[in-house]
Amino acid sequence: MNKSIFARLGGDAFLRITEPCRAEISYGVAVNTESDYGVVTAYRTVANISYQGLNKPKINDPLTVGPKSFVLDKLLREDGYSSQWVVVPQAV
């Protein structure tokens, strides 16, 4: 199922500068950065990354989607084939 979702929603991207992957960026996503379940604590930019066949993404890894560059900041969820991260724009 992940393959079909990323085929429709994801775009070509690069993880760690040279590793091709699929990724989808969403802006203004309500996230819980604390431990209280169901409580929105912030609105962040979130990346969904399909990394099948690559090493798992890690915090501070660079992600380039089209002309925009980001840094992986906080892991939200991971299933072994794809992961969801809070990302921040990469300083130039």
Backbone bond lengths (Angstrom), bond angles and torsions (degrees), N, CA, C in turn:
res aa  C-N    CA-C-N  psi(-1)  N-CA   C-N-CA  omega(-1)  CA-C   N-CA-C  phi
1 M - - - 1.441 - - 1.527 111.40 -
2 N 1.334 117.91 -38.09 1.457 120.04 179.26 1.519 111.75 -57.12
3 K 1.328 117.22 -39.80 1.454 120.18 -178.92 1.525 110.69 -60.54
4 S 1.341 117.55 -43.84 1.451 119.97 -177.69 1.528 111.56 -69.07
5 I 1.321 117.88 -36.16 1.468 120.86 178.44 1.514 110.14 -65.18
6 F 1.324 117.78 -48.49 1.453 120.64 -179.01 1.524 111.89 -69.10
7 A 1.321 118.17 -28.01 1.457 120.41 176.59 1.524 110.30 -64.39
8 R 1.321 117.34 -32.42 1.464 120.86 -178.66 1.522 112.92 -92.10
9 L 1.329 117.34 -39.00 1.460 120.72 -173.63 1.514 114.15 -102.45
10 G 1.308 117.22 -33.88 1.457 120.30 -174.60 1.508 112.49 -79.34
11 G 1.325 113.99 157.86 1.451 120.37 175.53 1.512 110.11 -120.58
12 D 1.314 115.81 168.10 1.456 119.80 176.37 1.520 109.53 -64.04
13 A 1.319 115.69 137.92 1.457 121.25 -178.10 1.520 109.10 -148.91
14 F 1.332 114.90 171.57 1.462 120.93 175.93 1.520 108.90 -129.70
15 L 1.302 115.36 127.96 1.454 122.83 175.68 1.523 107.20 -102.05
16 R 1.306 117.33 137.11 1.469 123.04 -178.00 1.530 111.15 53.56
17 I 1.302 116.09 38.22 1.465 126.89 173.78 1.531 114.51 72.47
18 T 1.327 119.57 -41.79 1.465 120.09 -172.56 1.522 114.79 -116.61
19 E 1.323 118.97 -3.87 1.466 121.00 -174.55 1.533 110.51 -100.42
20 P 1.341 117.79 109.52 1.462 119.92 -178.77 1.524 111.85 -67.57
21 C 1.328 115.02 139.43 1.461 121.37 178.41 1.521 107.58 -151.34
22 R 1.319 117.11 -175.20 1.462 123.11 173.61 1.520 106.80 -115.36
23 A 1.325 116.91 139.64 1.456 120.16 179.66 1.517 110.39 -149.69
24 E 1.316 114.81 153.46 1.450 122.07 177.50 1.522 107.15 -133.74
25 I 1.329 117.12 128.27 1.457 122.55 -178.38 1.526 108.78 -104.35
26 S 1.332 116.38 133.33 1.465 122.46 176.18 1.524 108.07 -123.62
27 Y 1.314 116.24 134.32 1.462 121.77 -177.98 1.530 110.13 -104.38
28 G 1.329 116.29 145.75 1.453 121.75 176.27 1.516 114.70 69.21
29 V 1.323 117.23 34.09 1.460 122.19 -179.24 1.522 109.65 -81.62
30 A 1.337 116.31 131.94 1.464 121.08 177.59 1.525 108.48 -73.58
31 V 1.316 116.61 122.45 1.469 121.03 179.77 1.521 110.36 -129.49
32 N 1.313 114.84 159.33 1.450 122.43 176.16 1.519 106.99 -108.46
33 T 1.308 116.87 107.71 1.462 120.08 -179.17 1.525 111.40 -94.11
34 E 1.317 116.39 0.81 1.470 121.71 178.50 1.529 108.24 -110.87
35 S 1.324 117.11 -162.89 1.458 120.22 -177.19 1.531 114.09 -101.79
36 D 1.340 118.62 -5.11 1.462 120.61 -179.37 1.524 110.21 -75.76
37 Y 1.323 116.02 115.53 1.468 120.87 -177.46 1.526 110.08 -65.17
38 G 1.327 116.03 132.68 1.451 121.11 174.63 1.512 115.85 81.05
39 V 1.333 117.69 2.69 1.457 120.83 -179.26 1.531 108.77 -101.14
40 V 1.335 115.74 120.90 1.465 119.76 177.46 1.521 107.80 -77.45
41 T 1.326 115.54 123.44 1.462 119.38 -178.87 1.527 112.48 -112.34
42 A 1.342 117.07 -12.92 1.461 119.33 -179.16 1.525 109.75 -166.44
43 Y 1.318 115.01 163.37 1.459 122.04 173.25 1.522 106.31 -117.05
44 R 1.314 116.39 122.65 1.457 121.24 -172.28 1.534 111.63 -132.38
45 T 1.321 115.15 169.38 1.458 122.33 170.67 1.523 106.61 -88.30
46 V 1.334 115.71 129.90 1.470 121.35 -174.53 1.519 109.37 -124.41
47 A 1.330 115.92 138.08 1.466 122.43 176.11 1.523 109.39 -112.97
48 N 1.328 115.72 131.33 1.462 121.78 169.75 1.518 105.89 -103.23
49 I 1.325 116.50 120.65 1.466 121.96 -172.64 1.518 109.93 -119.45
50 S 1.325 116.24 126.95 1.460 121.81 171.73 1.519 106.72 -97.99
51 Y 1.329 116.74 113.04 1.470 120.41 -173.15 1.532 112.00 -119.67
52 Q 1.298 118.05 23.11 1.464 121.32 -177.63 1.527 110.64 -52.78
53 G 1.334 115.75 128.52 1.460 121.57 -179.01 1.521 113.79 90.98
54 L 1.331 117.71 -4.19 1.464 121.95 178.38 1.523 109.48 -114.19
55 N 1.322 116.60 167.37 1.459 120.12 171.26 1.523 108.80 -66.73
56 K 1.328 116.27 150.24 1.463 120.46 179.81 1.521 110.44 -58.85
57 P 1.327 116.88 139.53 1.463 119.40 174.39 1.526 110.67 -62.89
58 K 1.334 115.37 150.56 1.466 121.41 179.87 1.527 108.77 -127.95
59 I 1.319 115.19 160.68 1.453 120.27 176.64 1.528 109.74 -55.57
60 N 1.305 116.37 141.57 1.473 126.07 -178.62 1.522 114.66 74.43
61 D 1.335 118.80 3.52 1.464 119.90 173.91 1.531 109.10 -68.75
62 P 1.328 118.12 139.63 1.460 120.10 175.73 1.533 110.75 -79.20
63 L 1.327 116.09 146.10 1.465 123.48 177.15 1.520 107.30 -133.51
64 T 1.322 116.63 125.86 1.462 121.66 178.24 1.514 108.45 -114.89
65 V 1.338 115.65 123.00 1.463 122.19 178.44 1.519 106.38 -124.36
66 G 1.329 115.76 109.85 1.462 119.42 -174.63 1.521 109.30 60.32
67 P 1.332 116.91 -132.31 1.470 119.34 -178.82 1.530 113.67 -85.43
68 K 1.336 117.74 -2.16 1.468 120.80 -174.85 1.526 111.62 -101.91
69 S 1.334 114.84 140.32 1.465 120.91 179.30 1.521 109.58 -118.08
70 F 1.333 114.89 139.15 1.450 122.49 -177.98 1.523 109.44 -132.88
71 V 1.333 115.60 167.31 1.458 122.85 173.22 1.529 106.66 -123.71
72 L 1.348 116.87 133.74 1.461 120.90 178.52 1.523 108.64 -70.38
73 D 1.337 116.17 125.02 1.458 120.83 -172.65 1.525 113.36 -109.60
74 K 1.337 118.32 -45.96 1.462 120.91 -177.49 1.522 109.50 -147.32
75 L 1.325 115.78 127.45 1.462 121.35 178.23 1.528 109.31 -75.13
76 L 1.343 115.64 128.69 1.459 120.46 177.24 1.521 111.65 -99.77
77 R 1.352 116.38 -43.12 1.469 119.88 175.68 1.523 109.08 -160.50
78 E 1.347 114.29 157.98 1.465 120.66 -175.98 1.523 107.81 -154.07
79 D 1.352 116.42 139.61 1.458 119.37 -178.93 1.526 114.18 -127.19
80 G 1.313 117.84 10.02 1.462 121.18 179.61 1.519 113.96 96.53
81 Y 1.329 117.54 -17.75 1.468 122.47 178.15 1.523 111.75 -123.70
82 S 1.323 115.47 -27.39 1.457 120.88 179.28 1.519 108.72 -146.11
83 S 1.322 115.12 161.03 1.461 119.33 178.08 1.517 109.33 -145.90
84 Q 1.323 114.51 160.49 1.450 121.86 178.46 1.520 107.99 -121.35
85 W 1.330 115.77 128.87 1.460 121.96 -174.94 1.516 111.51 -130.89
86 V 1.336 116.31 145.47 1.449 121.01 162.48 1.519 104.92 -76.39
87 V 1.336 116.58 131.80 1.466 120.39 -179.33 1.525 109.27 -123.10
88 V 1.313 115.40 155.64 1.468 122.12 174.59 1.526 107.50 -124.61
89 P 1.342 116.59 148.14 1.461 118.34 178.04 1.523 110.64 -59.99
90 Q 1.320 115.11 141.83 1.469 119.42 179.94 1.513 108.75 -81.29
91 A 1.320 115.97 129.10 1.468 121.17 177.14 1.519 109.21 -68.29
92 V 1.295 116.19 139.43 1.455 120.24 -177.65 1.503 110.98 -91.48
